[in-house]
Amino acid sequence: MRPDVKGIAFENVTLADLEELAAKLIREAGANRIIIFNGEMGSGKTTFIKAIGHVLGVKGGMSSPTFSIVNEYETAAAEKIYHFDFYRLKNEVEAYDIGTEEYLDSGSYCLIEWPDKIPSLLPGNYIEVSIAKTANDQVRTISFTTHE
């Protein structure tokens, strides 16, 4: 981790808590629009991203970009949101080929699942969301870490 890091954790998060937590994340992020998501398969990364999209006013539904790698959404305020799922990447070159750098430099929200597949593309400033399953599969521990 970088030396300039601050974080906060939320325990026993249920599906009903996600929109409130998404709103807190957006407030915490401020002008930082690069948000990465870590957690094992099935931990709820895409579900939480959908809650963020709802809070930001995405028109229509959101789905996982597992096969397309990136999905683009538009909010009611005509802002773009990019949702990446790099799980299927074989190497970082594939991320370069789809123009990931341009997306990250766009000033739009970039919500990134499986960021460990693109370490050299991540900017110096971003918010990291970590989602961990608990013994009770109905709740999660979700933490936000600001990397500056």
N, C-alpha and C positions, 0 to 999 in steps of 0.2 A: 504494500500500500504506500501511497505517497504520504509525505509528512503532513500536508494540509488536508486533513480528512476530519469530518464531523459526522456523527450518525445518531440515529434514533431507532428504537425497535418497538413493535406492537405485537403483543402476544394474544393468543386465542381469537384470532380474526376469523369471522364467519363470512359467508357470502353476503349477508345483510349489511356487513360493515364496509364492504369494498368501495362503494361510491363515496362515503365519508372519508375513507382513507385515501382514495384517489384525489379528492379535493385538497386534502392536507399535503399530498405529494406535489401537486401543482403549485400550491403556495410556497412550499419549501424550495422547489426548483427555481422559482423566480424567473429570471431571464434565461436560465439554463434550460435548453430544450433538448438536450441529448440525455436520454434515460435508458440505462441498460438493465436487463433483468436476468438474474441468476437463480437457478433452482433446478432440481431434478425434473425429469420428464414427468408430467402429470401433477406438478406441484401447484399449478394455477397461474402461470405467467400470462397466458393468453386471456384468461378470465379477468385478471386484474387489468390488463391492457384495455379490454373492452369497457371496463368501468371507467378508466381514464378517458377513453373516447367519448363515453356518455357525458361525463362531467364537462369535457371540452366542447360538447355540442355537435358531435359527428352526426351527419345526416345518414340515415339508413343503418344497416348492421355492419358489424366488423367480424372478420374471420381470420383464422391463422394463415399466414402466408407461407406455410411449410413448403408447398410445391412451387409457388411463384417467387419466393425469397423475399419480395417486398410488395406490400399492398399500400396504396395511396388512398387516403380519405380526405374529405372536405368537411369543415365545420359549417354551421349555420352562418358564421361570420366570414365565410370564404377563405379560411386559413387551411393550409395543407398539414396533414399528419401522415408520417411515413412509419409503417410497422414492418420491421424486418424479422425474419426467422432464419438464422444462418445455420441451423442444425444440419442441413444436408450438404453444406459446402465441403468440398474435398480439400480446398486450400484457399488462402487469402486472395490469390489472383482472381478467382471467380467473383469475389466481392468487388475488386477493382473493375472487373469487366462490366458489372451492372451499374457502375458509376456511384458507388457508395460514398466516395469522398464528396461528390457534388451534393448529394442528399444531406450529408452531415454539415456542409457549409451553407445550406440553404436558409438557415434561420428558422426553419419549421421544426415542429416536434418530430424527433426521430426516436422511436421506441424499439429497442433492439433486444431480441431473444438470442441466446447463445453467443454473447459477445466474445467469449474465449476463442472463437473461430477467426476473429479479426483484430487481434491485439494491436498491431501496428497502425490500424486505421482509427482507433479511438482517439479523440481529442484529449487535451490535458484536463478539461473541465467537463464533468458529467455527474449525473446522479446515478447511483447504483441501488437497485432494488433487489433484495435477496428474499426469496420465499422458501420457507422450510415446512414440510409436513410435520405434523405432530402425531403422537400415538393415537389420538382421536382424529380420524381422517376427515372430520367435518370442520376442523379449525386449522389455521396456519399461524406461523410466526413470520411477520413481514418486517424487514428493516430497510431504512433509507440511509444511504451513506453519500455524503457530498464529497466529491473529489475535485480539488481546486489546484 
